[in-house]
Amino acid sequence: MIKKRETIFFIKTILAYVFIRLLAFTFRFNFMNPEVLKRLKEEHPPGNYIFCLWHQNLIGAIVGYMGKPHAMIVSASLDGDIVAKPCEWFGHKTARGSSSKKGMGALKQMIKYLTKENLPGAITVDGPRGPRHEIKPGIFELALLAKKPIIPLTVIPRNHWVALKAWDHFRVPYPFTKFDIHFGEPIFVSKEDKTDQFASLTLDLKQQMERSESLISEKFHENSLII
C-alpha cells in the first residue's frame, strides 16, 4: 500500500515538472524594479538574500529564477516531493522540513546554503499549509541566524487561473503569459527585533507585500486580482 502511494506521488511529481517546464518555455518576465537587488549587492556584498513570497505565487518564483539557483525550505512530507523534486530539477536546492517535522535540520541546511555557499534563499512565508497571507516567524529566525536580509518578492502572472478551493488561492499561469515581478525593500533583522517576537517586522513585511500586490493589480490587472 505504501509503495503504491509513493508511486502515485512520483507520477504526480513527474507530471508537475513536465507541466511547469512546458509552460516555462512560453513565459516572459517584467522586472519592475531590479535596482533593489543591484543596490543590495553593491552595499552589502556578497549580496545574497532571502526572498519571501506568498505560497500562491510559487510557480512564477520557481520559473522566474531557473537560471539562478536558490535555496528553499520545502515540507518533508510526501506531498512536499511534488514541490521539492521539480525545484531541484530546475536547478534549485532544497532543505526538507517544516515547523512540525525536521524543522531544525532544514534550518541548519538553509543557513549552510546562505552562508557557506552564498546562495540566495526563498521561502513561502504562509506555507506550507496556511492560513493564507499569514506570515510565520521562521523567516525572521533564519534571517537573524544567517545574517542575511529579507527581500519581499511578488510574482504575478497577468493571465492566470485561481484555485479558489485551495487554501492559498494558488495562481496557475496560462501559457504565453507575462509575469510582473516587484521587489520590496530589504529588511534586516537584529537581536533586538526578537524582543517583540518580530511583531514590527511582521507588520512591515506584510505591508510591503500587500503594496506590491496592489501596485501590480492597479497597473496590469485593473484592480481585479483575486487575493
Phi, psi and omega in degrees: 000318179295316180297322179296317180296317179296322179296318179298316180294324179295318178297318178298322180296315178300315181295321178297316180296312181298318180300310182292321180298316179295317178297321186301327180296340185260353187277154170231159187227135178245103178275110190285326181217065183297345181296340179299312180288325178296316179295321179298317180295323181287321186270336183223067180297148008281001173088009177279167196204180173236108174293140169236137184213161173284147182300329183294342182258019189297317184300314181299322180292320181295310185281335180292340181235036178300326183276356181225103184301137174237151174265140182213150175270129179232143181310142180280358181287168177297325176301324181297336179299328182295334176267315188296312185296312175301321178301314180294320179292337174276358176104357179278167177244143183239146170245118188271125178160175178204182180295337184254348184211119176056030185296318182294321179296320179294320179298315180296321179294320178296318179299320178297315179300317185285325187258320182275320182260354180054035175278148168287156180242171178207135180221136171275108192285349175250008180266177000274352186231009175090193005295158183299132176063026173253114188282128176274148184288348183303328180299322182284323176298316180296314180298322180293313182290323182274348182058046179235146180283155175265135175243113174297130183236127176236122182230110185233127176284140181291329178234119184201165175254139180253125178279085187294337179276348177279149184301329186261359188055053185304136182262117180255112185289146173280155175301149175066019179274167175250140177259137173257126185242123180233133179259140170275178179281146181302142176243119179259132185256132178240168179299327181297329181294339183284342183296330177253024180059034177063025184299315182292322179290324177299317179295316179300313182297314181296319179297319179297316181292323177293323177295319179296317177300316181294320180298313179293321180297316180294322188277323188237352185232009181050043178059028183254009180297137172270114183276000000 
